[in-house]
């Protein structure tokens, strides 16, 4: 007998013995039995079977066998090891000296290997799954026979490992699917038919078949709870009529709809035991036969309640909106009424008078009002320059837009540009937000600059540009803003003198002096004093709740004889104080002192002395209170800081202070 024949017989015998030892085993038992019988067949000290890890850089023990049943429970990196060579799908054997060839392999050192044989395990796609190898502490006898034997059982082990991996993956998938289904908010139910339903039957025959042969094949706990059960096991196997009675016409109609559409996917809302359900169904059809129906049911009761609440809130909102619309209309009506009231109070009719100088003034106002020309209003303090400006605006085409007023004397020099032109956020310290300037507010309307001579020269230059170009840049911005503003300016000083003194720009002076309007002082229109006095008496009597009906002849003569250095403002303030102090229906109080009957003394009195006396008298009447609704500044119609400045200039001090 040749050596080759003898070797083949030995191989057949070994294969038979090992196959008999692992017959009927699967999974972990198969791998344990395999390494045990391989160790006996090869007379090996150790047999080790390892599986590649997902990163394909490490390998871990599936099964092993050593002396006395010793096991090698290892997981290690393949780099630099003999196993890395085998994993590359190379069957190999080393009869002796294997540790010296692979000094970095920890497993060879641990088992004291001298001989080695190993084979990769591959799946049906040729992908390496792991390896099987045997170690001997003595030189390996007949290495070729060992290689052949390992190749045979590596193939069998690879098949078993692939099956095991598939089985575990399937179990994980089933567990994952079951977890999803059990924890889903939707109920899932699989209705099966004991006998498939032919789609060619008539509608009535299909209904009859469906009720006769359908039952719950499977479901999750959520579906069971929806239909009144505690767990899925209580519903599985139940007949269809347990969850949907044949006597329910709505359910029968849904079945008919499914039959008519060929059991295509569809959704429908259903009310069951007081709960709103959104149900979907899909038929499983094979060869024209309905096999089963998948149904999902989602409890949308909370959504329906929320929908009803939204509808209710929408209706409530609609009612509120109607109320707001009505209130808005009422507000617009009230606003229009108030505007009419303001205009009726401040229109040309407020400018009381009948003297020739007054008629000249009103004719001038009517002439300039219809144009968009710049107007310079000149007149002494208290002559009514603001009233003239308002009359020009109210009679102009811009009357439906605002009249924006700026008292240039009441604004500090550092803030005047911000006040007129506005500023952007961060333009200077304290500019925490954007401010709209007066020019922007007055766009399309009229801007009235009172005491225009108090503007700093730098601001005068910017004002000139606005008048010429109708554009400006807010403080801190490089964006140019276009405006359409008509400018009215007023002053109680001689602008020509200020220009000569270098305190007012000549170019701005001529730009403002397009149409000059001179407001005459009250001493030049004495004929109007009785009319003005009666007007103020009516107004303030009504406001203060007094019944002053007329002015005595003596007081009327006194009023006409006085020069009124404070003009109409002084007249109004004195009459206001007289009404407050009057206890009857006739105003007869010596308002101007004991020497008031001598007009020659008044004529000789300087304007400054008259102003001082008037301010002192008002301060005395208010108890030297300057600010507040009943303070001297309010009665004199001037700013409290302006009043204090004049008091310092005139040397007015409270006695004992």
Secondary structure as a PSIPRED ss2 file (coil, helix, strand):
# PSIPRED VFORMAT (PSIPRED V4.0)

   1 X C   1.000  0.000  0.000
   2 X C   1.000  0.000  0.000
   3 X H   0.000  1.000  0.000
   4 X H   0.000  1.000  0.000
   5 X H   0.000  1.000  0.000
   6 X H   0.000  1.000  0.000
   7 X H   0.000  1.000  0.000
   8 X H   0.000  1.000  0.000
   9 X H   0.000  1.000  0.000
  10 X H   0.000  1.000  0.000
  11 X H   0.000  1.000  0.000
  12 X H   0.000  1.000  0.000
  13 X H   0.000  1.000  0.000
  14 X H   0.000  1.000  0.000
  15 X H   0.000  1.000  0.000
  16 X H   0.000  1.000  0.000
  17 X H   0.000  1.000  0.000
  18 X H   0.000  1.000  0.000
  19 X H   0.000  1.000  0.000
  20 X H   0.000  1.000  0.000
  21 X H   0.000  1.000  0.000
  22 X H   0.000  1.000  0.000
  23 X C   1.000  0.000  0.000
  24 X C   1.000  0.000  0.000
  25 X C   1.000  0.000  0.000
  26 X C   1.000  0.000  0.000
  27 X H   0.000  1.000  0.000
  28 X H   0.000  1.000  0.000
  29 X H   0.000  1.000  0.000
  30 X H   0.000  1.000  0.000
  31 X H   0.000  1.000  0.000
  32 X H   0.000  1.000  0.000
  33 X H   0.000  1.000  0.000
  34 X H   0.000  1.000  0.000
  35 X H   0.000  1.000  0.000
  36 X H   0.000  1.000  0.000
  37 X H   0.000  1.000  0.000
  38 X H   0.000  1.000  0.000
  39 X H   0.000  1.000  0.000
  40 X H   0.000  1.000  0.000
  41 X H   0.000  1.000  0.000
  42 X H   0.000  1.000  0.000
  43 X C   1.000  0.000  0.000
  44 X C   1.000  0.000  0.000
  45 X C   1.000  0.000  0.000
  46 X E   0.000  0.000  1.000
  47 X E   0.000  0.000  1.000
  48 X E   0.000  0.000  1.000
  49 X E   0.000  0.000  1.000
  50 X E   0.000  0.000  1.000
  51 X E   0.000  0.000  1.000
  52 X E   0.000  0.000  1.000
  53 X C   1.000  0.000  0.000
  54 X C   1.000  0.000  0.000
  55 X C   1.000  0.000  0.000
  56 X C   1.000  0.000  0.000
  57 X C   1.000  0.000  0.000
  58 X E   0.000  0.000  1.000
  59 X E   0.000  0.000  1.000
  60 X E   0.000  0.000  1.000
  61 X E   0.000  0.000  1.000
  62 X E   0.000  0.000  1.000
  63 X E   0.000  0.000  1.000
  64 X E   0.000  0.000  1.000
  65 X E   0.000  0.000  1.000
  66 X C   1.000  0.000  0.000
  67 X H   0.000  1.000  0.000
  68 X H   0.000  1.000  0.000
  69 X H   0.000  1.000  0.000
  70 X C   1.000  0.000  0.000
  71 X C   1.000  0.000  0.000
  72 X C   1.000  0.000  0.000
  73 X C   1.000  0.000  0.000
  74 X C   1.000  0.000  0.000
  75 X E   0.000  0.000  1.000
  76 X E   0.000  0.000  1.000
  77 X E   0.000  0.000  1.000
  78 X C   1.000  0.000  0.000
  79 X C   1.000  0.000  0.000
  80 X C   1.000  0.000  0.000
  81 X C   1.000  0.000  0.000
  82 X H   0.000  1.000  0.000
  83 X H   0.000  1.000  0.000
  84 X H   0.000  1.000  0.000
  85 X H   0.000  1.000  0.000
  86 X H   0.000  1.000  0.000
  87 X H   0.000  1.000  0.000
  88 X C   1.000  0.000  0.000
  89 X C   1.000  0.000  0.000
  90 X C   1.000  0.000  0.000
  91 X C   1.000  0.000  0.000
  92 X E   0.000  0.000  1.000
  93 X E   0.000  0.000  1.000
  94 X E   0.000  0.000  1.000
  95 X C   1.000  0.000  0.000
  96 X C   1.000  0.000  0.000
  97 X C   1.000  0.000  0.000
  98 X H   0.000  1.000  0.000
  99 X H   0.000  1.000  0.000
 100 X H   0.000  1.000  0.000
 101 X H   0.000  1.000  0.000
 102 X C   1.000  0.000  0.000
 103 X C   1.000  0.000  0.000
 104 X C   1.000  0.000  0.000
 105 X C   1.000  0.000  0.000
 106 X H   0.000  1.000  0.000
 107 X H   0.000  1.000  0.000
 108 X H   0.000  1.000  0.000
 109 X H   0.000  1.000  0.000
 110 X H   0.000  1.000  0.000
 111 X H   0.000  1.000  0.000
 112 X C   1.000  0.000  0.000
 113 X C   1.000  0.000  0.000
 114 X C   1.000  0.000  0.000
 115 X E   0.000  0.000  1.000
 116 X E   0.000  0.000  1.000
 117 X E   0.000  0.000  1.000
 118 X E   0.000  0.000  1.000
 119 X E   0.000  0.000  1.000
 120 X E   0.000  0.000  1.000
 121 X E   0.000  0.000  1.000
 122 X E   0.000  0.000  1.000
 123 X C   1.000  0.000  0.000
 124 X C   1.000  0.000  0.000
 125 X C   1.000  0.000  0.000
 126 X C   1.000  0.000  0.000
 127 X C   1.000  0.000  0.000
 128 X E   0.000  0.000  1.000
 129 X E   0.000  0.000  1.000
 130 X E   0.000  0.000  1.000
 131 X E   0.000  0.000  1.000
 132 X E   0.000  0.000  1.000
 133 X E   0.000  0.000  1.000
 134 X E   0.000  0.000  1.000
 135 X E   0.000  0.000  1.000
 136 X E   0.000  0.000  1.000
 137 X C   1.000  0.000  0.000
 138 X C   1.000  0.000  0.000
 139 X C   1.000  0.000  0.000
 140 X C   1.000  0.000  0.000
 141 X C   1.000  0.000  0.000
 142 X C   1.000  0.000  0.000
 143 X H   0.000  1.000  0.000
 144 X H   0.000  1.000  0.000
 145 X H   0.000  1.000  0.000
 146 X H   0.000  1.000  0.000
 147 X H   0.000  1.000  0.000
 148 X H   0.000  1.000  0.000
 149 X H   0.000  1.000  0.000
 150 X H   0.000  1.000  0.000
 151 X H   0.000  1.000  0.000
 152 X H   0.000  1.000  0.000
 153 X H   0.000  1.000  0.000
 154 X H   0.000  1.000  0.000
 155 X H   0.000  1.000  0.000
 156 X H   0.000  1.000  0.000
 157 X H   0.000  1.000  0.000
 158 X H   0.000  1.000  0.000
 159 X H   0.000  1.000  0.000
 160 X H   0.000  1.000  0.000
 161 X H   0.000  1.000  0.000
 162 X H   0.000  1.000  0.000
 163 X H   0.000  1.000  0.000
 164 X H   0.000  1.000  0.000
 165 X H   0.000  1.000  0.000
 166 X H   0.000  1.000  0.000
 167 X H   0.000  1.000  0.000
 168 X H   0.000  1.000  0.000
 169 X H   0.000  1.000  0.000
 170 X H   0.000  1.000  0.000
 171 X H   0.000  1.000  0.000
 172 X H   0.000  1.000  0.000
 173 X H   0.000  1.000  0.000
 174 X H   0.000  1.000  0.000
 175 X H   0.000  1.000  0.000
 176 X H   0.000  1.000  0.000
 177 X H   0.000  1.000  0.000
 178 X H   0.000  1.000  0.000
 179 X H   0.000  1.000  0.000
 180 X H   0.000  1.000  0.000
 181 X H   0.000  1.000  0.000
 182 X H   0.000  1.000  0.000
 183 X H   0.000  1.000  0.000
 184 X C   1.000  0.000  0.000
 185 X C   1.000  0.000  0.000
 186 X C   1.000  0.000  0.000
 187 X E   0.000  0.000  1.000
 188 X E   0.000  0.000  1.000
 189 X E   0.000  0.000  1.000
 190 X E   0.000  0.000  1.000
 191 X E   0.000  0.000  1.000
 192 X E   0.000  0.000  1.000
 193 X E   0.000  0.000  1.000
 194 X E   0.000  0.000  1.000
 195 X E   0.000  0.000  1.000
 196 X E   0.000  0.000  1.000
 197 X E   0.000  0.000  1.000
 198 X E   0.000  0.000  1.000
 199 X C   1.000  0.000  0.000
 200 X C   1.000  0.000  0.000
 201 X C   1.000  0.000  0.000
 202 X C   1.000  0.000  0.000
 203 X H   0.000  1.000  0.000
 204 X H   0.000  1.000  0.000
 205 X H   0.000  1.000  0.000
 206 X H   0.000  1.000  0.000
 207 X H   0.000  1.000  0.000
 208 X H   0.000  1.000  0.000
 209 X H   0.000  1.000  0.000
 210 X H   0.000  1.000  0.000
 211 X H   0.000  1.000  0.000
 212 X H   0.000  1.000  0.000
 213 X H   0.000  1.000  0.000
 214 X E   0.000  0.000  1.000
 215 X E   0.000  0.000  1.000
 216 X E   0.000  0.000  1.000
 217 X E   0.000  0.000  1.000
 218 X E   0.000  0.000  1.000
 219 X E   0.000  0.000  1.000
 220 X C   1.000  0.000  0.000
 221 X H   0.000  1.000  0.000
 222 X H   0.000  1.000  0.000
 223 X H   0.000  1.000  0.000
 224 X H   0.000  1.000  0.000
 225 X H   0.000  1.000  0.000
 226 X H   0.000  1.000  0.000
 227 X C   1.000  0.000  0.000
 228 X C   1.000  0.000  0.000
 229 X C   1.000  0.000  0.000
 230 X C   1.000  0.000  0.000
 231 X C   1.000  0.000  0.000
 232 X H   0.000  1.000  0.000
 233 X H   0.000  1.000  0.000
 234 X H   0.000  1.000  0.000
 235 X H   0.000  1.000  0.000
 236 X C   1.000  0.000  0.000
 237 X C   1.000  0.000  0.000
 238 X C   1.000  0.000  0.000
 239 X E   0.000  0.000  1.000
 240 X H   0.000  1.000  0.000
 241 X H   0.000  1.000  0.000
 242 X H   0.000  1.000  0.000
 243 X C   1.000  0.000  0.000
 244 X C   1.000  0.000  0.000
 245 X C   1.000  0.000  0.000
 246 X C   1.000  0.000  0.000
 247 X C   1.000  0.000  0.000
 248 X C   1.000  0.000  0.000
 249 X H   0.000  1.000  0.000
 250 X H   0.000  1.000  0.000
 251 X H   0.000  1.000  0.000
 252 X H   0.000  1.000  0.000
 253 X H   0.000  1.000  0.000
 254 X H   0.000  1.000  0.000
 255 X H   0.000  1.000  0.000
 256 X H   0.000  1.000  0.000
 257 X H   0.000  1.000  0.000
 258 X H   0.000  1.000  0.000
 259 X H   0.000  1.000  0.000
 260 X H   0.000  1.000  0.000
 261 X C   1.000  0.000  0.000
 262 X C   1.000  0.000  0.000
 263 X C   1.000  0.000  0.000
 264 X C   1.000  0.000  0.000
 265 X C   1.000  0.000  0.000
 266 X E   0.000  0.000  1.000
 267 X E   0.000  0.000  1.000
 268 X E   0.000  0.000  1.000
 269 X E   0.000  0.000  1.000
 270 X E   0.000  0.000  1.000
 271 X E   0.000  0.000  1.000
 272 X E   0.000  0.000  1.000
 273 X C   1.000  0.000  0.000
 274 X C   1.000  0.000  0.000
 275 X E   0.000  0.000  1.000
 276 X E   0.000  0.000  1.000
 277 X E   0.000  0.000  1.000
 278 X E   0.000  0.000  1.000
 279 X E   0.000  0.000  1.000
 280 X E   0.000  0.000  1.000
 281 X E   0.000  0.000  1.000
 282 X E   0.000  0.000  1.000
 283 X E   0.000  0.000  1.000
 284 X E   0.000  0.000  1.000
 285 X E   0.000  0.000  1.000
 286 X E   0.000  0.000  1.000
 287 X C   1.000  0.000  0.000
 288 X C   1.000  0.000  0.000
 289 X E   0.000  0.000  1.000
 290 X E   0.000  0.000  1.000
 291 X E   0.000  0.000  1.000
 292 X E   0.000  0.000  1.000
 293 X E   0.000  0.000  1.000
 294 X E   0.000  0.000  1.000
 295 X E   0.000  0.000  1.000
 296 X E   0.000  0.000  1.000
 297 X E   0.000  0.000  1.000
 298 X E   0.000  0.000  1.000
 299 X E   0.000  0.000  1.000
 300 X C   1.000  0.000  0.000
 301 X H   0.000  1.000  0.000
 302 X H   0.000  1.000  0.000
 303 X H   0.000  1.000  0.000
 304 X H   0.000  1.000  0.000
 305 X H   0.000  1.000  0.000
 306 X H   0.000  1.000  0.000
 307 X H   0.000  1.000  0.000
 308 X H   0.000  1.000  0.000
 309 X H   0.000  1.000  0.000
 310 X H   0.000  1.000  0.000
 311 X H   0.000  1.000  0.000
 312 X H   0.000  1.000  0.000
 313 X H   0.000  1.000  0.000
 314 X H   0.000  1.000  0.000
 315 X H   0.000  1.000  0.000
 316 X H   0.000  1.000  0.000
 317 X H   0.000  1.000  0.000
 318 X H   0.000  1.000  0.000
 319 X H   0.000  1.000  0.000
 320 X H   0.000  1.000  0.000
 321 X H   0.000  1.000  0.000
 322 X H   0.000  1.000  0.000
 323 X H   0.000  1.000  0.000
 324 X H   0.000  1.000  0.000
 325 X H   0.000  1.000  0.000
 326 X H   0.000  1.000  0.000
 327 X H   0.000  1.000  0.000
 328 X H   0.000  1.000  0.000
 329 X H   0.000  1.000  0.000
 330 X H   0.000  1.000  0.000
 331 X H   0.000  1.000  0.000
 332 X H   0.000  1.000  0.000
 333 X H   0.000  1.000  0.000
 334 X H   0.000  1.000  0.000
 335 X H   0.000  1.000  0.000
 336 X H   0.000  1.000  0.000
 337 X H   0.000  1.000  0.000
 338 X H   0.000  1.000  0.000
 339 X H   0.000  1.000  0.000
 340 X H   0.000  1.000  0.000
 341 X H   0.000  1.000  0.000
 342 X H   0.000  1.000  0.000
 343 X H   0.000  1.000  0.000
 344 X H   0.000  1.000  0.000
 345 X H   0.000  1.000  0.000
 346 X H   0.000  1.000  0.000
 347 X C   1.000  0.000  0.000
 348 X H   0.000  1.000  0.000
 349 X H   0.000  1.000  0.000
 350 X H   0.000  1.000  0.000
 351 X C   1.000  0.000  0.000
 352 X C   1.000  0.000  0.000
 353 X C   1.000  0.000  0.000
 354 X C   1.000  0.000  0.000
 355 X C   1.000  0.000  0.000
 356 X H   0.000  1.000  0.000
 357 X H   0.000  1.000  0.000
 358 X H   0.000  1.000  0.000
 359 X H   0.000  1.000  0.000
 360 X H   0.000  1.000  0.000
 361 X H   0.000  1.000  0.000
 362 X H   0.000  1.000  0.000
 363 X H   0.000  1.000  0.000
 364 X H   0.000  1.000  0.000
 365 X H   0.000  1.000  0.000
 366 X H   0.000  1.000  0.000
 367 X H   0.000  1.000  0.000
 368 X H   0.000  1.000  0.000
 369 X H   0.000  1.000  0.000
 370 X C   1.000  0.000  0.000
 371 X C   1.000  0.000  0.000
 372 X C   1.000  0.000  0.000
 373 X C   1.000  0.000  0.000
 374 X C   1.000  0.000  0.000
 375 X E   0.000  0.000  1.000
 376 X E   0.000  0.000  1.000
 377 X E   0.000  0.000  1.000
 378 X E   0.000  0.000  1.000
 379 X C   1.000  0.000  0.000
 380 X C   1.000  0.000  0.000
 381 X C   1.000  0.000  0.000
 382 X C   1.000  0.000  0.000
 383 X C   1.000  0.000  0.000
 384 X C   1.000  0.000  0.000
 385 X H   0.000  1.000  0.000
 386 X H   0.000  1.000  0.000
 387 X H   0.000  1.000  0.000
 388 X H   0.000  1.000  0.000
 389 X H   0.000  1.000  0.000
 390 X H   0.000  1.000  0.000
 391 X H   0.000  1.000  0.000
 392 X H   0.000  1.000  0.000
 393 X H   0.000  1.000  0.000
 394 X H   0.000  1.000  0.000
 395 X C   1.000  0.000  0.000
 396 X C   1.000  0.000  0.000
 397 X C   1.000  0.000  0.000
 398 X C   1.000  0.000  0.000
 399 X C   1.000  0.000  0.000
 400 X C   1.000  0.000  0.000
 401 X C   1.000  0.000  0.000
 402 X C   1.000  0.000  0.000
 403 X E   0.000  0.000  1.000
 404 X E   0.000  0.000  1.000
 405 X E   0.000  0.000  1.000
 406 X E   0.000  0.000  1.000
 407 X E   0.000  0.000  1.000
 408 X H   0.000  1.000  0.000
 409 X H   0.000  1.000  0.000
 410 X H   0.000  1.000  0.000
 411 X C   1.000  0.000  0.000
 412 X C   1.000  0.000  0.000
 413 X C   1.000  0.000  0.000
 414 X C   1.000  0.000  0.000
 415 X C   1.000  0.000  0.000
 416 X H   0.000  1.000  0.000
 417 X H   0.000  1.000  0.000
 418 X H   0.000  1.000  0.000
 419 X H   0.000  1.000  0.000
 420 X H   0.000  1.000  0.000
 421 X H   0.000  1.000  0.000
 422 X C   1.000  0.000  0.000
 423 X E   0.000  0.000  1.000
 424 X C   1.000  0.000  0.000
 425 X C   1.000  0.000  0.000
 426 X C   1.000  0.000  0.000
 427 X C   1.000  0.000  0.000
 428 X C   1.000  0.000  0.000
 429 X C   1.000  0.000  0.000
 430 X C   1.000  0.000  0.000
 431 X C   1.000  0.000  0.000
 432 X C   1.000  0.000  0.000
 433 X C   1.000  0.000  0.000
 434 X C   1.000  0.000  0.000
 435 X E   0.000  0.000  1.000
 436 X C   1.000  0.000  0.000
 437 X C   1.000  0.000  0.000
 438 X H   0.000  1.000  0.000
 439 X H   0.000  1.000  0.000
 440 X H   0.000  1.000  0.000
 441 X H   0.000  1.000  0.000
 442 X C   1.000  0.000  0.000
 443 X C   1.000  0.000  0.000
 444 X C   1.000  0.000  0.000
 445 X C   1.000  0.000  0.000
 446 X E   0.000  0.000  1.000
 447 X E   0.000  0.000  1.000
 448 X E   0.000  0.000  1.000
 449 X E   0.000  0.000  1.000
 450 X E   0.000  0.000  1.000
 451 X C   1.000  0.000  0.000
 452 X H   0.000  1.000  0.000
 453 X H   0.000  1.000  0.000
 454 X H   0.000  1.000  0.000
 455 X C   1.000  0.000  0.000
 456 X C   1.000  0.000  0.000
 457 X H   0.000  1.000  0.000
 458 X H   0.000  1.000  0.000
 459 X H   0.000  1.000  0.000
 460 X H   0.000  1.000  0.000
 461 X H   0.000  1.000  0.000
 462 X H   0.000  1.000  0.000
 463 X H   0.000  1.000  0.000
 464 X H   0.000  1.000  0.000
 465 X H   0.000  1.000  0.000
 466 X H   0.000  1.000  0.000
 467 X H   0.000  1.000  0.000
 468 X H   0.000  1.000  0.000
 469 X H   0.000  1.000  0.000
 470 X C   1.000  0.000  0.000
 471 X E   0.000  0.000  1.000
 472 X E   0.000  0.000  1.000
 473 X E   0.000  0.000  1.000
 474 X C   1.000  0.000  0.000
 475 X E   0.000  0.000  1.000
 476 X C   1.000  0.000  0.000
 477 X C   1.000  0.000  0.000
 478 X C   1.000  0.000  0.000
 479 X C   1.000  0.000  0.000
 480 X E   0.000  0.000  1.000
 481 X E   0.000  0.000  1.000
 482 X E   0.000  0.000  1.000
 483 X C   1.000  0.000  0.000
 484 X C   1.000  0.000  0.000
 485 X C   1.000  0.000  0.000
 486 X E   0.000  0.000  1.000
 487 X E   0.000  0.000  1.000
 488 X E   0.000  0.000  1.000
 489 X E   0.000  0.000  1.000
 490 X E   0.000  0.000  1.000
 491 X E   0.000  0.000  1.000
 492 X C   1.000  0.000  0.000
 493 X C   1.000  0.000  0.000
 494 X C   1.000  0.000  0.000
 495 X H   0.000  1.000  0.000
 496 X H   0.000  1.000  0.000
 497 X H   0.000  1.000  0.000
 498 X H   0.000  1.000  0.000
 499 X H   0.000  1.000  0.000
 500 X H   0.000  1.000  0.000
 501 X C   1.000  0.000  0.000
 502 X C   1.000  0.000  0.000
 503 X C   1.000  0.000  0.000
 504 X C   1.000  0.000  0.000
 505 X C   1.000  0.000  0.000
 506 X H   0.000  1.000  0.000
 507 X H   0.000  1.000  0.000
 508 X H   0.000  1.000  0.000
 509 X H   0.000  1.000  0.000
 510 X H   0.000  1.000  0.000
 511 X H   0.000  1.000  0.000
 512 X H   0.000  1.000  0.000
 513 X C   1.000  0.000  0.000
 514 X C   1.000  0.000  0.000
 515 X E   0.000  0.000  1.000
 516 X E   0.000  0.000  1.000
 517 X E   0.000  0.000  1.000
 518 X E   0.000  0.000  1.000
 519 X C   1.000  0.000  0.000
 520 X C   1.000  0.000  0.000
 521 X C   1.000  0.000  0.000
 522 X H   0.000  1.000  0.000
 523 X H   0.000  1.000  0.000
 524 X H   0.000  1.000  0.000
 525 X C   1.000  0.000  0.000
 526 X H   0.000  1.000  0.000
 527 X H   0.000  1.000  0.000
 528 X H   0.000  1.000  0.000
 529 X H   0.000  1.000  0.000
 530 X H   0.000  1.000  0.000
 531 X H   0.000  1.000  0.000
 532 X H   0.000  1.000  0.000
 533 X H   0.000  1.000  0.000
 534 X H   0.000  1.000  0.000
 535 X H   0.000  1.000  0.000
 536 X H   0.000  1.000  0.000
 537 X H   0.000  1.000  0.000
 538 X H   0.000  1.000  0.000
 539 X H   0.000  1.000  0.000
 540 X H   0.000  1.000  0.000
 541 X H   0.000  1.000  0.000
 542 X H   0.000  1.000  0.000
 543 X H   0.000  1.000  0.000
 544 X H   0.000  1.000  0.000
 545 X C   1.000  0.000  0.000
 546 X C   1.000  0.000  0.000
 547 X C   1.000  0.000  0.000
 548 X C   1.000  0.000  0.000
 549 X C   1.000  0.000  0.000
 550 X E   0.000  0.000  1.000
 551 X E   0.000  0.000  1.000
 552 X C   1.000  0.000  0.000
 553 X H   0.000  1.000  0.000
 554 X H   0.000  1.000  0.000
 555 X H   0.000  1.000  0.000
 556 X H   0.000  1.000  0.000
 557 X H   0.000  1.000  0.000
 558 X H   0.000  1.000  0.000
 559 X H   0.000  1.000  0.000
 560 X H   0.000  1.000  0.000
 561 X H   0.000  1.000  0.000
 562 X C   1.000  0.000  0.000
 563 X C   1.000  0.000  0.000
 564 X C   1.000  0.000  0.000
 565 X C   1.000  0.000  0.000
 566 X C   1.000  0.000  0.000
 567 X H   0.000  1.000  0.000
 568 X H   0.000  1.000  0.000
 569 X H   0.000  1.000  0.000
 570 X H   0.000  1.000  0.000
 571 X H   0.000  1.000  0.000
 572 X H   0.000  1.000  0.000
 573 X H   0.000  1.000  0.000
 574 X H   0.000  1.000  0.000
 575 X H   0.000  1.000  0.000
 576 X H   0.000  1.000  0.000
 577 X H   0.000  1.000  0.000
 578 X H   0.000  1.000  0.000
 579 X H   0.000  1.000  0.000
 580 X H   0.000  1.000  0.000
 581 X H   0.000  1.000  0.000
 582 X C   1.000  0.000  0.000
 583 X C   1.000  0.000  0.000
 584 X C   1.000  0.000  0.000
 585 X C   1.000  0.000  0.000
 586 X E   0.000  0.000  1.000
 587 X E   0.000  0.000  1.000
 588 X C   1.000  0.000  0.000
 589 X C   1.000  0.000  0.000
 590 X C   1.000  0.000  0.000
 591 X C   1.000  0.000  0.000
 592 X C   1.000  0.000  0.000
 593 X C   1.000  0.000  0.000
 594 X H   0.000  1.000  0.000
 595 X H   0.000  1.000  0.000
 596 X H   0.000  1.000  0.000
 597 X H   0.000  1.000  0.000
 598 X C   1.000  0.000  0.000
 599 X H   0.000  1.000  0.000
 600 X H   0.000  1.000  0.000
 601 X H   0.000  1.000  0.000
 602 X H   0.000  1.000  0.000
 603 X H   0.000  1.000  0.000
 604 X H   0.000  1.000  0.000
 605 X C   1.000  0.000  0.000
 606 X C   1.000  0.000  0.000
 607 X H   0.000  1.000  0.000
 608 X H   0.000  1.000  0.000
 609 X H   0.000  1.000  0.000
 610 X H   0.000  1.000  0.000
 611 X H   0.000  1.000  0.000
 612 X H   0.000  1.000  0.000
 613 X H   0.000  1.000  0.000
 614 X H   0.000  1.000  0.000
 615 X H   0.000  1.000  0.000
 616 X H   0.000  1.000  0.000
 617 X H   0.000  1.000  0.000
 618 X H   0.000  1.000  0.000
 619 X H   0.000  1.000  0.000
 620 X H   0.000  1.000  0.000
 621 X H   0.000  1.000  0.000
 622 X C   1.000  0.000  0.000
 623 X C   1.000  0.000  0.000
 624 X C   1.000  0.000  0.000
 625 X C   1.000  0.000  0.000
 626 X C   1.000  0.000  0.000
 627 X C   1.000  0.000  0.000
 628 X C   1.000  0.000  0.000
 629 X C   1.000  0.000  0.000
 630 X C   1.000  0.000  0.000
 631 X C   1.000  0.000  0.000
 632 X H   0.000  1.000  0.000
 633 X H   0.000  1.000  0.000
 634 X H   0.000  1.000  0.000
 635 X H   0.000  1.000  0.000
 636 X H   0.000  1.000  0.000
 637 X C   1.000  0.000  0.000
 638 X C   1.000  0.000  0.000
 639 X C   1.000  0.000  0.000
 640 X H   0.000  1.000  0.000
 641 X H   0.000  1.000  0.000
 642 X H   0.000  1.000  0.000
 643 X H   0.000  1.000  0.000
 644 X H   0.000  1.000  0.000
 645 X H   0.000  1.000  0.000
 646 X H   0.000  1.000  0.000
 647 X H   0.000  1.000  0.000
 648 X H   0.000  1.000  0.000
 649 X H   0.000  1.000  0.000
 650 X H   0.000  1.000  0.000
 651 X C   1.000  0.000  0.000
 652 X C   1.000  0.000  0.000
 653 X C   1.000  0.000  0.000
 654 X C   1.000  0.000  0.000
 655 X C   1.000  0.000  0.000
 656 X C   1.000  0.000  0.000
 657 X C   1.000  0.000  0.000
